[in-house]
């Protein structure tokens, strides 16, 4: 298989979110009561085939 054009050679192996440069709760105390924990996604590039897509492939 030929080498993909524009292929990403190296990726960050540690997908953690870096610490914030400031304490947002101290700057905006009104945001503390409704605050909640969230999950941050770290998507990776891929090369799906037409079988992997419902746009170009079958749904079932």
mmCIF file of the N, C-alpha and C atoms, coordinates in Angstrom:
data_MODEL
# 
_entry.id   MODEL 
# 
loop_
_atom_site.group_PDB 
_atom_site.id 
_atom_site.type_symbol 
_atom_site.label_atom_id 
_atom_site.label_alt_id 
_atom_site.label_comp_id 
_atom_site.label_asym_id 
_atom_site.label_entity_id 
_atom_site.label_seq_id 
_atom_site.pdbx_PDB_ins_code 
_atom_site.Cartn_x 
_atom_site.Cartn_y 
_atom_site.Cartn_z 
_atom_site.occupancy 
_atom_site.B_iso_or_equiv 
_atom_site.pdbx_formal_charge 
_atom_site.auth_seq_id 
_atom_site.auth_comp_id 
_atom_site.auth_asym_id 
_atom_site.auth_atom_id 
_atom_site.pdbx_PDB_model_num 
ATOM 1   N N  . UNK A 1 1  ? 0.848   -1.172 0.000  1.00 0.00 ? 1  UNK A N  1 
ATOM 2   C CA . UNK A 1 1  ? 0.000   0.000  0.000  1.00 0.00 ? 1  UNK A CA 1 
ATOM 3   C C  . UNK A 1 1  ? 0.894   1.235  0.000  1.00 0.00 ? 1  UNK A C  1 
ATOM 4   N N  . UNK A 1 2  ? 0.636   2.207  -0.885 1.00 0.00 ? 2  UNK A N  1 
ATOM 5   C CA . UNK A 1 2  ? 1.492   3.388  -0.945 1.00 0.00 ? 2  UNK A CA 1 
ATOM 6   C C  . UNK A 1 2  ? 1.362   4.241  0.310  1.00 0.00 ? 2  UNK A C  1 
ATOM 7   N N  . UNK A 1 3  ? 2.422   4.981  0.595  1.00 0.00 ? 3  UNK A N  1 
ATOM 8   C CA . UNK A 1 3  ? 2.437   5.861  1.764  1.00 0.00 ? 3  UNK A CA 1 
ATOM 9   C C  . UNK A 1 3  ? 1.390   6.966  1.602  1.00 0.00 ? 3  UNK A C  1 
ATOM 10  N N  . UNK A 1 4  ? 0.631   7.224  2.639  1.00 0.00 ? 4  UNK A N  1 
ATOM 11  C CA . UNK A 1 4  ? -0.430  8.237  2.577  1.00 0.00 ? 4  UNK A CA 1 
ATOM 12  C C  . UNK A 1 4  ? 0.175   9.636  2.534  1.00 0.00 ? 4  UNK A C  1 
ATOM 13  N N  . UNK A 1 5  ? -0.368  10.469 1.681  1.00 0.00 ? 5  UNK A N  1 
ATOM 14  C CA . UNK A 1 5  ? 0.098   11.846 1.582  1.00 0.00 ? 5  UNK A CA 1 
ATOM 15  C C  . UNK A 1 5  ? -0.412  12.617 2.789  1.00 0.00 ? 5  UNK A C  1 
ATOM 16  N N  . UNK A 1 6  ? 0.452   13.406 3.405  1.00 0.00 ? 6  UNK A N  1 
ATOM 17  C CA . UNK A 1 6  ? 0.053   14.198 4.564  1.00 0.00 ? 6  UNK A CA 1 
ATOM 18  C C  . UNK A 1 6  ? -0.134  13.383 5.824  1.00 0.00 ? 6  UNK A C  1 
ATOM 19  N N  . UNK A 1 7  ? 0.442   12.196 5.887  1.00 0.00 ? 7  UNK A N  1 
ATOM 20  C CA . UNK A 1 7  ? 0.294   11.334 7.052  1.00 0.00 ? 7  UNK A CA 1 
ATOM 21  C C  . UNK A 1 7  ? 0.981   11.962 8.264  1.00 0.00 ? 7  UNK A C  1 
ATOM 22  N N  . UNK A 1 8  ? 0.331   11.913 9.399  1.00 0.00 ? 8  UNK A N  1 
ATOM 23  C CA . UNK A 1 8  ? 0.926   12.432 10.624 1.00 0.00 ? 8  UNK A CA 1 
ATOM 24  C C  . UNK A 1 8  ? 1.928   11.404 11.120 1.00 0.00 ? 8  UNK A C  1 
ATOM 25  N N  . UNK A 1 9  ? 3.171   11.835 11.277 1.00 0.00 ? 9  UNK A N  1 
ATOM 26  C CA . UNK A 1 9  ? 4.241   10.912 11.634 1.00 0.00 ? 9  UNK A CA 1 
ATOM 27  C C  . UNK A 1 9  ? 4.259   10.635 13.130 1.00 0.00 ? 9  UNK A C  1 
ATOM 28  N N  . UNK A 1 10 ? 4.136   11.659 13.944 1.00 0.00 ? 10 UNK A N  1 
ATOM 29  C CA . UNK A 1 10 ? 4.199   11.470 15.393 1.00 0.00 ? 10 UNK A CA 1 
ATOM 30  C C  . UNK A 1 10 ? 2.999   12.140 16.041 1.00 0.00 ? 10 UNK A C  1 
ATOM 31  N N  . UNK A 1 11 ? 2.480   11.496 17.059 1.00 0.00 ? 11 UNK A N  1 
ATOM 32  C CA . UNK A 1 11 ? 1.345   12.051 17.793 1.00 0.00 ? 11 UNK A CA 1 
ATOM 33  C C  . UNK A 1 11 ? 1.742   12.176 19.261 1.00 0.00 ? 11 UNK A C  1 
ATOM 34  N N  . UNK A 1 12 ? 1.050   13.032 19.956 1.00 0.00 ? 12 UNK A N  1 
ATOM 35  C CA . UNK A 1 12 ? 1.251   13.164 21.389 1.00 0.00 ? 12 UNK A CA 1 
ATOM 36  C C  . UNK A 1 12 ? 0.780   11.867 22.043 1.00 0.00 ? 12 UNK A C  1 
ATOM 37  N N  . UNK A 1 13 ? 1.677   11.169 22.718 1.00 0.00 ? 13 UNK A N  1 
ATOM 38  C CA . UNK A 1 13 ? 1.307   9.896  23.333 1.00 0.00 ? 13 UNK A CA 1 
ATOM 39  C C  . UNK A 1 13 ? 0.628   10.099 24.685 1.00 0.00 ? 13 UNK A C  1 
ATOM 40  N N  . UNK A 1 14 ? 0.666   11.313 25.221 1.00 0.00 ? 14 UNK A N  1 
ATOM 41  C CA . UNK A 1 14 ? 0.027   11.618 26.492 1.00 0.00 ? 14 UNK A CA 1 
ATOM 42  C C  . UNK A 1 14 ? -1.129  12.574 26.220 1.00 0.00 ? 14 UNK A C  1 
ATOM 43  N N  . UNK A 1 15 ? -2.353  12.060 26.017 1.00 0.00 ? 15 UNK A N  1 
ATOM 44  C CA . UNK A 1 15 ? -3.458  12.926 25.619 1.00 0.00 ? 15 UNK A CA 1 
ATOM 45  C C  . UNK A 1 15 ? -4.109  13.693 26.772 1.00 0.00 ? 15 UNK A C  1 
ATOM 46  N N  . UNK A 1 16 ? -3.392  13.878 27.870 1.00 0.00 ? 16 UNK A N  1 
ATOM 47  C CA . UNK A 1 16 ? -3.968  14.602 28.998 1.00 0.00 ? 16 UNK A CA 1 
ATOM 48  C C  . UNK A 1 16 ? -4.067  16.093 28.687 1.00 0.00 ? 16 UNK A C  1 
ATOM 49  N N  . UNK A 1 17 ? -5.076  16.713 29.237 1.00 0.00 ? 17 UNK A N  1 
ATOM 50  C CA . UNK A 1 17 ? -5.249  18.151 29.096 1.00 0.00 ? 17 UNK A CA 1 
ATOM 51  C C  . UNK A 1 17 ? -4.293  18.847 30.060 1.00 0.00 ? 17 UNK A C  1 
ATOM 52  N N  . UNK A 1 18 ? -3.523  19.818 29.583 1.00 0.00 ? 18 UNK A N  1 
ATOM 53  C CA . UNK A 1 18 ? -2.582  20.499 30.478 1.00 0.00 ? 18 UNK A CA 1 
ATOM 54  C C  . UNK A 1 18 ? -3.319  21.305 31.544 1.00 0.00 ? 18 UNK A C  1 
ATOM 55  N N  . UNK A 1 19 ? -2.660  21.596 32.654 1.00 0.00 ? 19 UNK A N  1 
ATOM 56  C CA . UNK A 1 19 ? -3.309  22.387 33.690 1.00 0.00 ? 19 UNK A CA 1 
ATOM 57  C C  . UNK A 1 19 ? -3.641  23.795 33.178 1.00 0.00 ? 19 UNK A C  1 
ATOM 58  N N  . UNK A 1 20 ? -4.695  24.355 33.709 1.00 0.00 ? 20 UNK A N  1 
ATOM 59  C CA . UNK A 1 20 ? -5.123  25.688 33.289 1.00 0.00 ? 20 UNK A CA 1 
ATOM 60  C C  . UNK A 1 20 ? -4.136  26.739 33.789 1.00 0.00 ? 20 UNK A C  1 
ATOM 61  N N  . UNK A 1 21 ? -3.901  27.785 33.012 1.00 0.00 ? 21 UNK A N  1 
ATOM 62  C CA . UNK A 1 21 ? -2.950  28.825 33.429 1.00 0.00 ? 21 UNK A CA 1 
ATOM 63  C C  . UNK A 1 21 ? -3.481  29.719 34.553 1.00 0.00 ? 21 UNK A C  1 
ATOM 64  N N  . UNK A 1 22 ? -4.787  29.657 34.824 1.00 0.00 ? 22 UNK A N  1 
ATOM 65  C CA . UNK A 1 22 ? -5.357  30.436 35.925 1.00 0.00 ? 22 UNK A CA 1 
ATOM 66  C C  . UNK A 1 22 ? -6.492  29.654 36.557 1.00 0.00 ? 22 UNK A C  1 
ATOM 67  N N  . UNK A 1 23 ? -6.854  30.067 37.760 1.00 0.00 ? 23 UNK A N  1 
ATOM 68  C CA . UNK A 1 23 ? -7.950  29.410 38.479 1.00 0.00 ? 23 UNK A CA 1 
ATOM 69  C C  . UNK A 1 23 ? -9.254  30.100 38.093 1.00 0.00 ? 23 UNK A C  1 
ATOM 70  N N  . UNK A 1 24 ? -10.012 29.485 37.205 1.00 0.00 ? 24 UNK A N  1 
ATOM 71  C CA . UNK A 1 24 ? -11.249 30.089 36.703 1.00 0.00 ? 24 UNK A CA 1 
ATOM 72  C C  . UNK A 1 24 ? -12.267 30.282 37.822 1.00 0.00 ? 24 UNK A C  1 
ATOM 73  N N  . UNK A 1 25 ? -12.283 29.402 38.815 1.00 0.00 ? 25 UNK A N  1 
ATOM 74  C CA . UNK A 1 25 ? -13.229 29.534 39.925 1.00 0.00 ? 25 UNK A CA 1 
ATOM 75  C C  . UNK A 1 25 ? -12.928 30.778 40.759 1.00 0.00 ? 25 UNK A C  1 
ATOM 76  N N  . UNK A 1 26 ? -11.659 31.149 40.859 1.00 0.00 ? 26 UNK A N  1 
ATOM 77  C CA . UNK A 1 26 ? -11.301 32.360 41.604 1.00 0.00 ? 26 UNK A CA 1 
ATOM 78  C C  . UNK A 1 26 ? -11.663 33.616 40.815 1.00 0.00 ? 26 UNK A C  1 
ATOM 79  N N  . UNK A 1 27 ? -11.527 33.546 39.494 1.00 0.00 ? 27 UNK A N  1 
ATOM 80  C CA . UNK A 1 27 ? -11.827 34.702 38.645 1.00 0.00 ? 27 UNK A CA 1 
ATOM 81  C C  . UNK A 1 27 ? -13.336 34.871 38.467 1.00 0.00 ? 27 UNK A C  1 
ATOM 82  N N  . UNK A 1 28 ? -14.056 33.748 38.311 1.00 0.00 ? 28 UNK A N  1 
ATOM 83  C CA . UNK A 1 28 ? -15.506 33.770 38.090 1.00 0.00 ? 28 UNK A CA 1 
ATOM 84  C C  . UNK A 1 28 ? -16.206 32.924 39.155 1.00 0.00 ? 28 UNK A C  1 
ATOM 85  N N  . UNK A 1 29 ? -16.333 33.423 40.388 1.00 0.00 ? 29 UNK A N  1 
ATOM 86  C CA . UNK A 1 29 ? -16.926 32.609 41.460 1.00 0.00 ? 29 UNK A CA 1 
ATOM 87  C C  . UNK A 1 29 ? -18.388 32.237 41.207 1.00 0.00 ? 29 UNK A C  1 
ATOM 88  N N  . UNK A 1 30 ? -19.089 32.977 40.358 1.00 0.00 ? 30 UNK A N  1 
ATOM 89  C CA . UNK A 1 30 ? -20.487 32.656 40.066 1.00 0.00 ? 30 UNK A CA 1 
ATOM 90  C C  . UNK A 1 30 ? -20.615 31.361 39.263 1.00 0.00 ? 30 UNK A C  1 
ATOM 91  N N  . UNK A 1 31 ? -19.516 30.871 38.695 1.00 0.00 ? 31 UNK A N  1 
ATOM 92  C CA . UNK A 1 31 ? -19.559 29.625 37.926 1.00 0.00 ? 31 UNK A CA 1 
ATOM 93  C C  . UNK A 1 31 ? -19.323 28.381 38.775 1.00 0.00 ? 31 UNK A C  1 
ATOM 94  N N  . UNK A 1 32 ? -18.980 28.550 40.037 1.00 0.00 ? 32 UNK A N  1 
ATOM 95  C CA . UNK A 1 32 ? -18.686 27.396 40.894 1.00 0.00 ? 32 UNK A CA 1 
ATOM 96  C C  . UNK A 1 32 ? -19.926 26.545 41.178 1.00 0.00 ? 32 UNK A C  1 
ATOM 97  N N  . UNK A 1 33 ? -21.078 27.107 41.560 1.00 0.00 ? 33 UNK A N  1 
ATOM 98  C CA . UNK A 1 33 ? -22.237 26.254 41.879 1.00 0.00 ? 33 UNK A CA 1 
ATOM 99  C C  . UNK A 1 33 ? -22.699 25.346 40.734 1.00 0.00 ? 33 UNK A C  1 
ATOM 100 N N  . UNK A 1 34 ? -22.807 25.812 39.485 1.00 0.00 ? 34 UNK A N  1 
ATOM 101 C CA . UNK A 1 34 ? -23.277 24.903 38.434 1.00 0.00 ? 34 UNK A CA 1 
ATOM 102 C C  . UNK A 1 34 ? -22.173 24.059 37.793 1.00 0.00 ? 34 UNK A C  1 
ATOM 103 N N  . UNK A 1 35 ? -20.964 24.121 38.318 1.00 0.00 ? 35 UNK A N  1 
ATOM 104 C CA . UNK A 1 35 ? -19.846 23.393 37.704 1.00 0.00 ? 35 UNK A CA 1 
ATOM 105 C C  . UNK A 1 35 ? -20.040 21.885 37.809 1.00 0.00 ? 35 UNK A C  1 
ATOM 106 N N  . UNK A 1 36 ? -19.530 21.159 36.813 1.00 0.00 ? 36 UNK A N  1 
ATOM 107 C CA . UNK A 1 36 ? -19.582 19.697 36.830 1.00 0.00 ? 36 UNK A CA 1 
ATOM 108 C C  . UNK A 1 36 ? -18.351 19.143 36.121 1.00 0.00 ? 36 UNK A C  1 
ATOM 109 N N  . UNK A 1 37 ? -18.087 17.869 36.342 1.00 0.00 ? 37 UNK A N  1 
ATOM 110 C CA . UNK A 1 37 ? -16.965 17.198 35.699 1.00 0.00 ? 37 UNK A CA 1 
ATOM 111 C C  . UNK A 1 37 ? -17.367 16.792 34.289 1.00 0.00 ? 37 UNK A C  1 
ATOM 112 N N  . UNK A 1 38 ? -16.472 16.975 33.345 1.00 0.00 ? 38 UNK A N  1 
ATOM 113 C CA . UNK A 1 38 ? -16.744 16.618 31.954 1.00 0.00 ? 38 UNK A CA 1 
ATOM 114 C C  . UNK A 1 38 ? -15.672 15.662 31.453 1.00 0.00 ? 38 UNK A C  1 
ATOM 115 N N  . UNK A 1 39 ? -15.981 14.972 30.369 1.00 0.00 ? 39 UNK A N  1 
ATOM 116 C CA . UNK A 1 39 ? -15.014 14.108 29.702 1.00 0.00 ? 39 UNK A CA 1 
ATOM 117 C C  . UNK A 1 39 ? -14.579 14.793 28.422 1.00 0.00 ? 39 UNK A C  1 
ATOM 118 N N  . UNK A 1 40 ? -13.291 15.009 28.294 1.00 0.00 ? 40 UNK A N  1 
ATOM 119 C CA . UNK A 1 40 ? -12.768 15.656 27.100 1.00 0.00 ? 40 UNK A CA 1 
ATOM 120 C C  . UNK A 1 40 ? -12.271 14.580 26.147 1.00 0.00 ? 40 UNK A C  1 
ATOM 121 N N  . UNK A 1 41 ? -12.710 14.660 24.901 1.00 0.00 ? 41 UNK A N  1 
ATOM 122 C CA . UNK A 1 41 ? -12.326 13.676 23.900 1.00 0.00 ? 41 UNK A CA 1 
ATOM 123 C C  . UNK A 1 41 ? -11.049 14.112 23.197 1.00 0.00 ? 41 UNK A C  1 
ATOM 124 N N  . UNK A 1 42 ? -10.229 13.142 22.831 1.00 0.00 ? 42 UNK A N  1 
ATOM 125 C CA . UNK A 1 42 ? -8.995  13.397 22.103 1.00 0.00 ? 42 UNK A CA 1 
ATOM 126 C C  . UNK A 1 42 ? -9.035  12.573 20.818 1.00 0.00 ? 42 UNK A C  1 
ATOM 127 N N  . UNK A 1 43 ? -9.715  13.083 19.794 1.00 0.00 ? 43 UNK A N  1 
ATOM 128 C CA . UNK A 1 43 ? -9.841  12.308 18.551 1.00 0.00 ? 43 UNK A CA 1 
ATOM 129 C C  . UNK A 1 43 ? -8.502  12.127 17.846 1.00 0.00 ? 43 UNK A C  1 
ATOM 130 N N  . UNK A 1 44 ? -8.402  11.064 17.094 1.00 0.00 ? 44 UNK A N  1 
ATOM 131 C CA . UNK A 1 44 ? -7.199  10.751 16.323 1.00 0.00 ? 44 UNK A CA 1 
ATOM 132 C C  . UNK A 1 44 ? -7.574  10.663 14.854 1.00 0.00 ? 44 UNK A C  1 
ATOM 133 N N  . UNK A 1 45 ? -6.666  11.053 13.979 1.00 0.00 ? 45 UNK A N  1 
ATOM 134 C CA . UNK A 1 45 ? -6.963  10.920 12.548 1.00 0.00 ? 45 UNK A CA 1 
ATOM 135 C C  . UNK A 1 45 ? -7.041  9.453  12.155 1.00 0.00 ? 45 UNK A C  1 
ATOM 136 N N  . UNK A 1 46 ? -7.825  9.167  11.169 1.00 0.00 ? 46 UNK A N  1 
ATOM 137 C CA . UNK A 1 46 ? -7.969  7.795  10.713 1.00 0.00 ? 46 UNK A CA 1 
ATOM 138 C C  . UNK A 1 46 ? -8.117  7.737  9.215  1.00 0.00 ? 46 UNK A C  1 
ATOM 139 N N  . UNK A 1 47 ? -8.252  6.553  8.714  1.00 0.00 ? 47 UNK A N  1 
ATOM 140 C CA . UNK A 1 47 ? -8.448  6.338  7.282  1.00 0.00 ? 47 UNK A CA 1 
ATOM 141 C C  . UNK A 1 47 ? -9.592  5.341  7.107  1.00 0.00 ? 47 UNK A C  1 
ATOM 142 N N  . UNK A 1 48 ? -10.833 5.767  7.395  1.00 0.00 ? 48 UNK A N  1 
ATOM 143 C CA . UNK A 1 48 ? -11.953 4.838  7.275  1.00 0.00 ? 48 UNK A CA 1 
ATOM 144 C C  . UNK A 1 48 ? -12.237 4.479  5.821  1.00 0.00 ? 48 UNK A C  1 
ATOM 145 N N  . UNK A 1 49 ? -12.689 3.281  5.627  1.00 0.00 ? 49 UNK A N  1 
ATOM 146 C CA . UNK A 1 49 ? -13.089 2.849  4.288  1.00 0.00 ? 49 UNK A CA 1 
ATOM 147 C C  . UNK A 1 49 ? -14.559 3.193  4.093  1.00 0.00 ? 49 UNK A C  1 
ATOM 148 N N  . UNK A 1 50 ? -15.073 2.970  2.902  1.00 0.00 ? 50 UNK A N  1 
ATOM 149 C CA . UNK A 1 50 ? -16.483 3.276  2.664  1.00 0.00 ? 50 UNK A CA 1 
ATOM 150 C C  . UNK A 1 50 ? -17.389 2.325  3.434  1.00 0.00 ? 50 UNK A C  1 
ATOM 151 N N  . UNK A 1 51 ? -16.854 1.202  3.896  1.00 0.00 ? 51 UNK A N  1 
ATOM 152 C CA . UNK A 1 51 ? -17.639 0.288  4.738  1.00 0.00 ? 51 UNK A CA 1 
ATOM 153 C C  . UNK A 1 51 ? -17.841 0.865  6.140  1.00 0.00 ? 51 UNK A C  1 
ATOM 154 N N  . UNK A 1 52 ? -16.946 1.772  6.561  1.00 0.00 ? 52 UNK A N  1 
ATOM 155 C CA . UNK A 1 52 ? -17.016 2.344  7.902  1.00 0.00 ? 52 UNK A CA 1 
ATOM 156 C C  . UNK A 1 52 ? -17.916 3.567  7.983  1.00 0.00 ? 52 UNK A C  1 
ATOM 157 N N  . UNK A 1 53 ? -18.478 4.009  6.888  1.00 0.00 ? 53 UNK A N  1 
ATOM 158 C CA . UNK A 1 53 ? -19.260 5.232  6.852  1.00 0.00 ? 53 UNK A CA 1 
ATOM 159 C C  . UNK A 1 53 ? -20.686 4.952  6.407  1.00 0.00 ? 53 UNK A C  1 
ATOM 160 N N  . UNK A 1 54 ? -21.641 5.587  7.090  1.00 0.00 ? 54 UNK A N  1 
ATOM 161 C CA . UNK A 1 54 ? -23.025 5.446  6.642  1.00 0.00 ? 54 UNK A CA 1 
ATOM 162 C C  . UNK A 1 54 ? -23.322 6.414  5.510  1.00 0.00 ? 54 UNK A C  1 
ATOM 163 N N  . UNK A 1 55 ? -22.394 7.328  5.230  1.00 0.00 ? 55 UNK A N  1 
ATOM 164 C CA . UNK A 1 55 ? -22.579 8.251  4.114  1.00 0.00 ? 55 UNK A CA 1 
ATOM 165 C C  . UNK A 1 55 ? -22.256 7.548  2.794  1.00 0.00 ? 55 UNK A C  1 
ATOM 166 N N  . UNK A 1 56 ? -21.135 6.830  2.762  1.00 0.00 ? 56 UNK A N  1 
ATOM 167 C CA . UNK A 1 56 ? -20.735 6.192  1.514  1.00 0.00 ? 56 UNK A CA 1 
ATOM 168 C C  . UNK A 1 56 ? -20.939 4.696  1.485  1.00 0.00 ? 56 UNK A C  1 
ATOM 169 N N  . UNK A 1 57 ? -21.410 4.126  2.576  1.00 0.00 ? 57 UNK A N  1 
ATOM 170 C CA . UNK A 1 57 ? -21.560 2.680  2.632  1.00 0.00 ? 57 UNK A CA 1 
ATOM 171 C C  . UNK A 1 57 ? -22.932 2.277  3.126  1.00 0.00 ? 57 UNK A C  1 
ATOM 172 N N  . UNK A 1 58 ? -23.142 0.992  3.248  1.00 0.00 ? 58 UNK A N  1 
ATOM 173 C CA . UNK A 1 58 ? -24.446 0.502  3.693  1.00 0.00 ? 58 UNK A CA 1 
ATOM 174 C C  . UNK A 1 58 ? -24.681 0.807  5.173  1.00 0.00 ? 58 UNK A C  1 
ATOM 175 N N  . UNK A 1 59 ? -25.935 1.001  5.538  1.00 0.00 ? 59 UNK A N  1 
ATOM 176 C CA . UNK A 1 59 ? -26.284 1.249  6.929  1.00 0.00 ? 59 UNK A CA 1 
ATOM 177 C C  . UNK A 1 59 ? -26.376 -0.041 7.731  1.00 0.00 ? 59 UNK A C  1 
ATOM 178 N N  . UNK A 1 60 ? -26.683 -1.132 7.078  1.00 0.00 ? 60 UNK A N  1 
ATOM 179 C CA . UNK A 1 60 ? -26.814 -2.404 7.792  1.00 0.00 ? 60 UNK A CA 1 
ATOM 180 C C  . UNK A 1 60 ? -25.789 -3.386 7.325  1.00 0.00 ? 60 UNK A C  1 
# 
